[in-house]
Each structure stands twice: as C-alpha cells, then as structure tokens.
C-alpha cells in the first residue's frame, strides 16, 4: 500500500504545536487524517491517525478537531476506532 502525503498544516492551540496532515492511499483513494502534538520544547507528545475519509478536507477537519480534544484532556471523546500512541 503506497501513501502520498498531500497537505500539511501547522497551528498552535493552548500552548501546544499541532501539525495536521492528510494522506491519500493510492490503492483505495481514501484520505487518512493524521496529527502530531508538540509541547513547548517542540518535543512530540502525541501522534494519532484517524480512519479514512473520502475527502481530504474531511480528513484534515477531523484530525484538527481530535487534536484539540486531546489537548483539552478529553481523551474519552476521541474516536474509539483511532490508533492512539502517546509518546513517553
């Protein structure tokens, strides 16, 4: 399975840096949203991928929302189907 990264956006939220990206799977043509959260020292503290969407904009939007949910400490509200990886 080959993935091509298409779009990367960065922003800050409540003192954390958030990097949002969307990748298209060249096999099934679906977009997977991904996000990385950085602390104030620019260390990665959390990485997550969400299930695929048919549109790039949907994948980016959901990844952005879920990153903010994580920063807010509401991890119970994250999609149960997501792959959660906390960096220690």
Biopython code that builds the backbone (N, CA, C, O; Angstrom):
import numpy as np
from Bio.PDB.StructureBuilder import StructureBuilder

atoms = [
    (1, "UNK", "N", (0.850, -1.163, 0.000)),
    (1, "UNK", "CA", (0.000, 0.000, 0.000)),
    (1, "UNK", "C", (0.900, 1.232, 0.000)),
    (1, "UNK", "O", (1.758, 1.369, 0.872)),
    (2, "UNK", "N", (0.720, 2.102, -0.939)),
    (2, "UNK", "CA", (1.502, 3.324, -1.043)),
    (2, "UNK", "C", (0.653, 4.505, -0.612)),
    (2, "UNK", "O", (-0.521, 4.610, -0.968)),
    (3, "UNK", "N", (1.264, 5.393, 0.160)),
    (3, "UNK", "CA", (0.557, 6.584, 0.600)),
    (3, "UNK", "C", (1.312, 7.802, 0.124)),
    (3, "UNK", "O", (2.541, 7.844, 0.183)),
    (4, "UNK", "N", (0.591, 8.778, -0.341)),
    (4, "UNK", "CA", (1.173, 10.031, -0.777)),
    (4, "UNK", "C", (0.678, 11.139, 0.118)),
    (4, "UNK", "O", (-0.526, 11.376, 0.210)),
    (5, "UNK", "N", (1.612, 11.834, 0.795)),
    (5, "UNK", "CA", (1.201, 12.934, 1.646)),
    (5, "UNK", "C", (0.862, 14.119, 0.761)),
    (5, "UNK", "O", (1.628, 14.458, -0.140)),
    (6, "UNK", "N", (-0.268, 14.749, 1.004)),
    (6, "UNK", "CA", (-0.751, 15.816, 0.141)),
    (6, "UNK", "C", (-0.809, 17.177, 0.805)),
    (6, "UNK", "O", (-0.567, 18.190, 0.149)),
    (7, "UNK", "N", (-1.119, 17.224, 2.072)),
    (7, "UNK", "CA", (-1.373, 18.512, 2.689)),
    (7, "UNK", "C", (-0.922, 18.479, 4.141)),
    (7, "UNK", "O", (-1.246, 17.549, 4.881)),
    (8, "UNK", "N", (-0.166, 19.507, 4.547)),
    (8, "UNK", "CA", (0.285, 19.611, 5.927)),
    (8, "UNK", "C", (-0.012, 21.024, 6.409)),
    (8, "UNK", "O", (0.288, 22.003, 5.725)),
    (9, "UNK", "N", (-0.605, 21.116, 7.592)),
    (9, "UNK", "CA", (-0.919, 22.418, 8.179)),
    (9, "UNK", "C", (-0.440, 22.421, 9.623)),
    (9, "UNK", "O", (-0.529, 21.412, 10.321)),
    (10, "UNK", "N", (0.064, 23.557, 10.056)),
    (10, "UNK", "CA", (0.501, 23.686, 11.439)),
    (10, "UNK", "C", (-0.247, 24.805, 12.133)),
    (10, "UNK", "O", (-0.601, 25.804, 11.508)),
    (11, "UNK", "N", (-0.485, 24.641, 13.412)),
    (11, "UNK", "CA", (-1.095, 25.700, 14.204)),
    (11, "UNK", "C", (-0.747, 25.499, 15.673)),
    (11, "UNK", "O", (-0.141, 24.492, 16.042)),
    (12, "UNK", "N", (-1.124, 26.442, 16.495)),
    (12, "UNK", "CA", (-0.922, 26.364, 17.934)),
    (12, "UNK", "C", (-2.279, 26.365, 18.615)),
    (12, "UNK", "O", (-3.227, 27.015, 18.173)),
    (13, "UNK", "N", (-2.340, 25.608, 19.713)),
    (13, "UNK", "CA", (-3.576, 25.539, 20.482)),
    (13, "UNK", "C", (-3.206, 25.356, 21.942)),
    (13, "UNK", "O", (-2.614, 24.346, 22.324)),
    (14, "UNK", "N", (-3.561, 26.344, 22.754)),
    (14, "UNK", "CA", (-3.336, 26.301, 24.199)),
    (14, "UNK", "C", (-1.889, 25.948, 24.558)),
    (14, "UNK", "O", (-1.646, 25.162, 25.474)),
    (15, "UNK", "N", (-0.940, 26.529, 23.839)),
    (15, "UNK", "CA", (0.467, 26.326, 24.139)),
    (15, "UNK", "C", (1.097, 25.107, 23.483)),
    (15, "UNK", "O", (2.304, 24.903, 23.607)),
    (16, "UNK", "N", (0.328, 24.309, 22.804)),
    (16, "UNK", "CA", (0.849, 23.144, 22.088)),
    (16, "UNK", "C", (0.930, 23.452, 20.595)),
    (16, "UNK", "O", (0.082, 24.159, 20.051)),
    (17, "UNK", "N", (1.943, 22.921, 19.947)),
    (17, "UNK", "CA", (2.008, 22.981, 18.493)),
    (17, "UNK", "C", (1.296, 21.772, 17.931)),
    (17, "UNK", "O", (1.441, 20.664, 18.447)),
    (18, "UNK", "N", (0.531, 21.976, 16.882)),
    (18, "UNK", "CA", (-0.204, 20.869, 16.264)),
    (18, "UNK", "C", (0.122, 20.857, 14.772)),
    (18, "UNK", "O", (-0.004, 21.871, 14.086)),
    (19, "UNK", "N", (0.535, 19.708, 14.294)),
    (19, "UNK", "CA", (0.806, 19.519, 12.872)),
    (19, "UNK", "C", (-0.236, 18.552, 12.331)),
    (19, "UNK", "O", (-0.315, 17.406, 12.774)),
    (20, "UNK", "N", (-1.031, 19.011, 11.379)),
    (20, "UNK", "CA", (-2.114, 18.224, 10.782)),
    (20, "UNK", "C", (-1.705, 17.849, 9.360)),
    (20, "UNK", "O", (-1.163, 18.677, 8.628)),
    (21, "UNK", "N", (-1.962, 16.621, 8.977)),
    (21, "UNK", "CA", (-1.686, 16.222, 7.600)),
    (21, "UNK", "C", (-2.773, 15.271, 7.111)),
    (21, "UNK", "O", (-3.504, 14.673, 7.900)),
    (22, "UNK", "N", (-2.857, 15.150, 5.807)),
    (22, "UNK", "CA", (-3.777, 14.194, 5.181)),
    (22, "UNK", "C", (-3.004, 13.447, 4.110)),
    (22, "UNK", "O", (-2.244, 14.036, 3.342)),
    (23, "UNK", "N", (-3.208, 12.171, 4.073)),
    (23, "UNK", "CA", (-2.521, 11.327, 3.098)),
    (23, "UNK", "C", (-3.548, 10.522, 2.319)),
    (23, "UNK", "O", (-4.531, 10.029, 2.873)),
    (24, "UNK", "N", (-3.299, 10.401, 1.025)),
    (24, "UNK", "CA", (-4.186, 9.580, 0.209)),
    (24, "UNK", "C", (-3.548, 8.216, -0.001)),
    (24, "UNK", "O", (-2.378, 8.108, -0.369)),
    (25, "UNK", "N", (-4.335, 7.187, 0.239)),
    (25, "UNK", "CA", (-3.900, 5.838, -0.047)),
    (25, "UNK", "C", (-4.098, 5.611, -1.542)),
    (25, "UNK", "O", (-5.223, 5.676, -2.037)),
    (26, "UNK", "N", (-3.026, 5.348, -2.250)),
    (26, "UNK", "CA", (-3.122, 5.227, -3.704)),
    (26, "UNK", "C", (-3.871, 3.970, -4.139)),
    (26, "UNK", "O", (-4.273, 3.863, -5.298)),
    (27, "UNK", "N", (-4.062, 3.024, -3.231)),
    (27, "UNK", "CA", (-4.790, 1.805, -3.571)),
    (27, "UNK", "C", (-6.298, 2.018, -3.542)),
    (27, "UNK", "O", (-6.993, 1.689, -4.503)),
    (28, "UNK", "N", (-6.812, 2.575, -2.428)),
    (28, "UNK", "CA", (-8.263, 2.720, -2.310)),
    (28, "UNK", "C", (-8.747, 4.159, -2.480)),
    (28, "UNK", "O", (-9.952, 4.411, -2.487)),
    (29, "UNK", "N", (-7.810, 5.106, -2.618)),
    (29, "UNK", "CA", (-8.112, 6.516, -2.895)),
    (29, "UNK", "C", (-8.844, 7.218, -1.751)),
    (29, "UNK", "O", (-9.549, 8.200, -1.984)),
    (30, "UNK", "N", (-8.687, 6.729, -0.522)),
    (30, "UNK", "CA", (-9.248, 7.392, 0.644)),
    (30, "UNK", "C", (-8.170, 8.220, 1.339)),
    (30, "UNK", "O", (-6.977, 7.935, 1.228)),
    (31, "UNK", "N", (-8.614, 9.249, 2.058)),
    (31, "UNK", "CA", (-7.719, 10.151, 2.784)),
    (31, "UNK", "C", (-7.690, 9.797, 4.257)),
    (31, "UNK", "O", (-8.739, 9.630, 4.880)),
    (32, "UNK", "N", (-6.501, 9.683, 4.814)),
    (32, "UNK", "CA", (-6.321, 9.454, 6.243)),
    (32, "UNK", "C", (-5.794, 10.737, 6.873)),
    (32, "UNK", "O", (-4.786, 11.287, 6.430)),
    (33, "UNK", "N", (-6.471, 11.200, 7.892)),
    (33, "UNK", "CA", (-6.003, 12.371, 8.627)),
    (33, "UNK", "C", (-5.055, 11.938, 9.730)),
    (33, "UNK", "O", (-5.268, 10.913, 10.377)),
    (34, "UNK", "N", (-4.021, 12.716, 9.937)),
    (34, "UNK", "CA", (-3.029, 12.431, 10.970)),
    (34, "UNK", "C", (-2.719, 13.724, 11.713)),
    (34, "UNK", "O", (-2.849, 14.818, 11.164)),
    (35, "UNK", "N", (-2.305, 13.582, 12.971)),
    (35, "UNK", "CA", (-1.833, 14.765, 13.678)),
    (35, "UNK", "C", (-0.738, 14.404, 14.665)),
    (35, "UNK", "O", (-0.689, 13.299, 15.207)),
    (36, "UNK", "N", (0.143, 15.380, 14.880)),
    (36, "UNK", "CA", (1.197, 15.313, 15.887)),
    (36, "UNK", "C", (1.035, 16.510, 16.795)),
    (36, "UNK", "O", (0.741, 17.615, 16.339)),
    (37, "UNK", "N", (1.228, 16.287, 18.079)),
    (37, "UNK", "CA", (1.140, 17.365, 19.053)),
    (37, "UNK", "C", (2.517, 17.526, 19.693)),
    (37, "UNK", "O", (3.141, 16.552, 20.114)),
    (38, "UNK", "N", (2.976, 18.775, 19.757)),
    (38, "UNK", "CA", (4.287, 19.105, 20.297)),
    (38, "UNK", "C", (4.122, 19.940, 21.562)),
    (38, "UNK", "O", (3.219, 20.771, 21.654)),
    (39, "UNK", "N", (5.014, 19.710, 22.549)),
    (39, "UNK", "CA", (4.996, 20.542, 23.745)),
    (39, "UNK", "C", (5.761, 21.841, 23.471)),
    (39, "UNK", "O", (6.180, 22.094, 22.341)),
    (40, "UNK", "N", (5.938, 22.657, 24.507)),
    (40, "UNK", "CA", (6.586, 23.951, 24.329)),
    (40, "UNK", "C", (8.058, 23.836, 23.923)),
    (40, "UNK", "O", (8.620, 24.774, 23.358)),
    (41, "UNK", "N", (8.679, 22.698, 24.207)),
    (41, "UNK", "CA", (10.064, 22.467, 23.803)),
    (41, "UNK", "C", (10.156, 21.811, 22.431)),
    (41, "UNK", "O", (11.232, 21.388, 22.010)),
    (42, "UNK", "N", (9.038, 21.728, 21.745)),
    (42, "UNK", "CA", (8.937, 21.147, 20.401)),
    (42, "UNK", "C", (9.198, 19.643, 20.384)),
    (42, "UNK", "O", (9.635, 19.096, 19.372)),
    (43, "UNK", "N", (8.928, 18.976, 21.509)),
    (43, "UNK", "CA", (9.015, 17.520, 21.560)),
    (43, "UNK", "C", (7.647, 16.941, 21.227)),
    (43, "UNK", "O", (6.625, 17.462, 21.674)),
    (44, "UNK", "N", (7.622, 15.883, 20.457)),
    (44, "UNK", "CA", (6.359, 15.222, 20.129)),
    (44, "UNK", "C", (5.839, 14.523, 21.375)),
    (44, "UNK", "O", (6.544, 13.725, 21.992)),
    (45, "UNK", "N", (4.589, 14.833, 21.742)),
    (45, "UNK", "CA", (3.979, 14.215, 22.920)),
    (45, "UNK", "C", (2.827, 13.272, 22.559)),
    (45, "UNK", "O", (2.412, 12.453, 23.379)),
    (46, "UNK", "N", (2.317, 13.388, 21.344)),
    (46, "UNK", "CA", (1.201, 12.539, 20.942)),
    (46, "UNK", "C", (1.123, 12.478, 19.425)),
    (46, "UNK", "O", (1.325, 13.479, 18.738)),
    (47, "UNK", "N", (0.829, 11.296, 18.916)),
    (47, "UNK", "CA", (0.653, 11.075, 17.476)),
    (47, "UNK", "C", (-0.612, 10.254, 17.292)),
    (47, "UNK", "O", (-0.866, 9.319, 18.052)),
    (48, "UNK", "N", (-1.409, 10.601, 16.282)),
    (48, "UNK", "CA", (-2.642, 9.860, 16.049)),
    (48, "UNK", "C", (-2.992, 9.862, 14.567)),
    (48, "UNK", "O", (-2.731, 10.832, 13.856)),
    (49, "UNK", "N", (-3.578, 8.779, 14.121)),
    (49, "UNK", "CA", (-4.137, 8.667, 12.770)),
    (49, "UNK", "C", (-5.607, 8.319, 12.912)),
    (49, "UNK", "O", (-5.988, 7.542, 13.788)),
    (50, "UNK", "N", (-6.422, 8.888, 12.058)),
    (50, "UNK", "CA", (-7.857, 8.599, 12.092)),
    (50, "UNK", "C", (-8.232, 7.767, 10.877)),
    (50, "UNK", "O", (-7.509, 7.740, 9.881)),
    (51, "UNK", "N", (-9.350, 7.102, 10.967)),
    (51, "UNK", "CA", (-9.793, 6.272, 9.849)),
    (51, "UNK", "C", (-10.022, 7.119, 8.599)),
    (51, "UNK", "O", (-10.285, 8.318, 8.697)),
    (52, "UNK", "N", (-9.921, 6.506, 7.445)),
    (52, "UNK", "CA", (-10.002, 7.241, 6.174)),
    (52, "UNK", "C", (-11.363, 7.878, 5.885)),
    (52, "UNK", "O", (-12.414, 7.420, 6.334)),
    (53, "UNK", "N", (-11.281, 8.947, 5.118)),
    (53, "UNK", "CA", (-12.445, 9.676, 4.618)),
    (53, "UNK", "C", (-12.340, 9.771, 3.101)),
    (53, "UNK", "O", (-11.261, 9.615, 2.530)),
    (54, "UNK", "N", (-13.462, 10.026, 2.467)),
    (54, "UNK", "CA", (-13.456, 10.169, 1.015)),
    (54, "UNK", "C", (-12.846, 11.482, 0.556)),
    (54, "UNK", "O", (-12.354, 11.575, -0.568)),
    (55, "UNK", "N", (-12.872, 12.513, 1.424)),
    (55, "UNK", "CA", (-12.321, 13.802, 1.004)),
    (55, "UNK", "C", (-11.166, 14.225, 1.906)),
    (55, "UNK", "O", (-11.138, 13.926, 3.100)),
    (56, "UNK", "N", (-10.230, 14.919, 1.307)),
    (56, "UNK", "CA", (-9.083, 15.438, 2.034)),
    (56, "UNK", "C", (-9.526, 16.439, 3.100)),
    (56, "UNK", "O", (-9.025, 16.418, 4.224)),
    (57, "UNK", "N", (-10.458, 17.306, 2.747)),
    (57, "UNK", "CA", (-10.893, 18.337, 3.690)),
    (57, "UNK", "C", (-11.543, 17.724, 4.928)),
    (57, "UNK", "O", (-11.353, 18.234, 6.033)),
    (58, "UNK", "N", (-12.303, 16.648, 4.770)),
    (58, "UNK", "CA", (-12.906, 15.974, 5.921)),
    (58, "UNK", "C", (-11.829, 15.359, 6.815)),
    (58, "UNK", "O", (-11.903, 15.459, 8.040)),
    (59, "UNK", "N", (-10.840, 14.728, 6.206)),
    (59, "UNK", "CA", (-9.758, 14.112, 6.978)),
    (59, "UNK", "C", (-8.987, 15.167, 7.770)),
    (59, "UNK", "O", (-8.659, 14.945, 8.935)),
    (60, "UNK", "N", (-8.697, 16.306, 7.153)),
    (60, "UNK", "CA", (-7.992, 17.384, 7.841)),
    (60, "UNK", "C", (-8.837, 17.973, 8.968)),
    (60, "UNK", "O", (-8.326, 18.239, 10.056)),
    (61, "UNK", "N", (-10.123, 18.174, 8.709)),
    (61, "UNK", "CA", (-11.006, 18.770, 9.716)),
    (61, "UNK", "C", (-11.125, 17.882, 10.943)),
    (61, "UNK", "O", (-11.030, 18.373, 12.068)),
    (62, "UNK", "N", (-11.330, 16.598, 10.752)),
    (62, "UNK", "CA", (-11.481, 15.686, 11.885)),
    (62, "UNK", "C", (-10.165, 15.558, 12.647)),
    (62, "UNK", "O", (-10.174, 15.512, 13.878)),
    (63, "UNK", "N", (-9.048, 15.501, 11.950)),
    (63, "UNK", "CA", (-7.747, 15.443, 12.625)),
    (63, "UNK", "C", (-7.532, 16.682, 13.487)),
    (63, "UNK", "O", (-7.033, 16.579, 14.608)),
    (64, "UNK", "N", (-7.901, 17.839, 12.977)),
    (64, "UNK", "CA", (-7.753, 19.091, 13.732)),
    (64, "UNK", "C", (-8.623, 19.090, 14.986)),
    (64, "UNK", "O", (-8.168, 19.466, 16.066)),
    (65, "UNK", "N", (-9.858, 18.670, 14.837)),
    (65, "UNK", "CA", (-10.783, 18.612, 15.975)),
    (65, "UNK", "C", (-10.270, 17.640, 17.032)),
    (65, "UNK", "O", (-10.279, 17.954, 18.222)),
    (66, "UNK", "N", (-9.824, 16.468, 16.603)),
    (66, "UNK", "CA", (-9.361, 15.466, 17.555)),
    (66, "UNK", "C", (-8.082, 15.913, 18.263)),
    (66, "UNK", "O", (-7.889, 15.592, 19.436)),
    (67, "UNK", "N", (-7.213, 16.641, 17.581)),
    (67, "UNK", "CA", (-6.002, 17.163, 18.229)),
    (67, "UNK", "C", (-6.386, 18.129, 19.355)),
    (67, "UNK", "O", (-5.805, 18.088, 20.440)),
    (68, "UNK", "N", (-7.350, 18.983, 19.094)),
    (68, "UNK", "CA", (-7.791, 19.925, 20.123)),
    (68, "UNK", "C", (-8.467, 19.195, 21.279)),
    (68, "UNK", "O", (-8.310, 19.595, 22.432)),
    (69, "UNK", "N", (-9.200, 18.155, 20.998)),
    (69, "UNK", "CA", (-9.824, 17.350, 22.052)),
    (69, "UNK", "C", (-8.741, 16.751, 22.946)),
    (69, "UNK", "O", (-8.878, 16.753, 24.169)),
    (70, "UNK", "N", (-7.663, 16.238, 22.343)),
    (70, "UNK", "CA", (-6.578, 15.654, 23.130)),
    (70, "UNK", "C", (-5.947, 16.719, 24.026)),
    (70, "UNK", "O", (-5.732, 16.479, 25.214)),
    (71, "UNK", "N", (-5.650, 17.889, 23.467)),
    (71, "UNK", "CA", (-5.043, 18.972, 24.246)),
    (71, "UNK", "C", (-5.951, 19.363, 25.410)),
    (71, "UNK", "O", (-5.466, 19.650, 26.505)),
    (72, "UNK", "N", (-7.239, 19.376, 25.186)),
    (72, "UNK", "CA", (-8.200, 19.731, 26.230)),
    (72, "UNK", "C", (-8.320, 18.660, 27.315)),
    (72, "UNK", "O", (-8.966, 18.885, 28.339)),
    (73, "UNK", "N", (-7.706, 17.505, 27.098)),
    (73, "UNK", "CA", (-7.741, 16.438, 28.100)),
    (73, "UNK", "C", (-8.964, 15.566, 28.036)),
    (73, "UNK", "O", (-9.222, 14.799, 28.963)),
    (74, "UNK", "N", (-9.724, 15.660, 26.969)),
    (74, "UNK", "CA", (-10.958, 14.882, 26.822)),
    (74, "UNK", "C", (-10.720, 13.630, 25.991)),
    (74, "UNK", "O", (-11.445, 13.384, 25.028)),
    (75, "UNK", "N", (-9.716, 12.835, 26.347)),
    (75, "UNK", "CA", (-9.353, 11.686, 25.519)),
    (75, "UNK", "C", (-10.469, 10.657, 25.408)),
    (75, "UNK", "O", (-10.481, 9.868, 24.463)),
    (76, "UNK", "N", (-11.401, 10.647, 26.344)),
    (76, "UNK", "CA", (-12.542, 9.726, 26.239)),
    (76, "UNK", "C", (-13.424, 10.103, 25.056)),
    (76, "UNK", "O", (-14.190, 9.271, 24.570)),
    (77, "UNK", "N", (-13.329, 11.349, 24.582)),
    (77, "UNK", "CA", (-14.141, 11.792, 23.454)),
    (77, "UNK", "C", (-13.500, 11.492, 22.104)),
    (77, "UNK", "O", (-14.122, 11.715, 21.065)),
    (78, "UNK", "N", (-12.262, 10.986, 22.101)),
    (78, "UNK", "CA", (-11.626, 10.639, 20.834)),
    (78, "UNK", "C", (-12.314, 9.419, 20.243)),
    (78, "UNK", "O", (-12.877, 8.598, 20.967)),
    (79, "UNK", "N", (-12.265, 9.312, 18.943)),
    (79, "UNK", "CA", (-12.888, 8.170, 18.274)),
    (79, "UNK", "C", (-12.294, 6.870, 18.808)),
    (79, "UNK", "O", (-11.074, 6.738, 18.909)),
    (80, "UNK", "N", (-13.127, 5.941, 19.138)),
    (80, "UNK", "CA", (-12.661, 4.655, 19.636)),
    (80, "UNK", "C", (-11.902, 3.874, 18.581)),
    (80, "UNK", "O", (-11.098, 3.000, 18.907)),
    (81, "UNK", "N", (-12.149, 4.182, 17.333)),
    (81, "UNK", "CA", (-11.530, 3.436, 16.244)),
    (81, "UNK", "C", (-10.150, 3.956, 15.884)),
    (81, "UNK", "O", (-9.462, 3.354, 15.059)),
    (82, "UNK", "N", (-9.738, 5.052, 16.480)),
    (82, "UNK", "CA", (-8.435, 5.619, 16.183)),
    (82, "UNK", "C", (-7.312, 4.825, 16.820)),
    (82, "UNK", "O", (-7.502, 4.118, 17.810)),
    (83, "UNK", "N", (-6.147, 4.961, 16.231)),
    (83, "UNK", "CA", (-4.943, 4.363, 16.780)),
    (83, "UNK", "C", (-4.292, 5.433, 17.640)),
    (83, "UNK", "O", (-3.842, 6.455, 17.122)),
    (84, "UNK", "N", (-4.238, 5.208, 18.946)),
    (84, "UNK", "CA", (-3.697, 6.206, 19.856)),
    (84, "UNK", "C", (-2.278, 5.810, 20.261)),
    (84, "UNK", "O", (-2.015, 4.664, 20.626)),
    (85, "UNK", "N", (-1.386, 6.770, 20.190)),
    (85, "UNK", "CA", (0.001, 6.497, 20.566)),
    (85, "UNK", "C", (0.514, 7.686, 21.373)),
    (85, "UNK", "O", (0.712, 8.776, 20.836)),
    (86, "UNK", "N", (0.723, 7.464, 22.658)),
    (86, "UNK", "CA", (1.283, 8.511, 23.494)),
    (86, "UNK", "C", (2.792, 8.330, 23.540)),
    (86, "UNK", "O", (3.283, 7.227, 23.780)),
    (87, "UNK", "N", (3.512, 9.394, 23.312)),
    (87, "UNK", "CA", (4.958, 9.370, 23.336)),
    (87, "UNK", "C", (5.421, 9.621, 24.772)),
    (87, "UNK", "O", (4.991, 10.590, 25.398)),
    (88, "UNK", "N", (6.276, 8.775, 25.289)),
    (88, "UNK", "CA", (6.783, 8.966, 26.657)),
    (88, "UNK", "C", (8.258, 9.218, 26.634)),
    (88, "UNK", "O", (8.870, 9.403, 27.686)),
]
sb = StructureBuilder()
sb.init_structure("model")
sb.init_model(0)
sb.init_chain("A")
sb.init_seg("    ")
for serial, (resi, resn, name, xyz) in enumerate(atoms, 1):
    if name == "N":
        sb.init_residue(resn, " ", resi, " ")
    sb.init_atom(name, np.array(xyz, "f"), 0.0, 1.0, " ", f" {name:<3s}", serial, name[0])
structure = sb.get_structure()
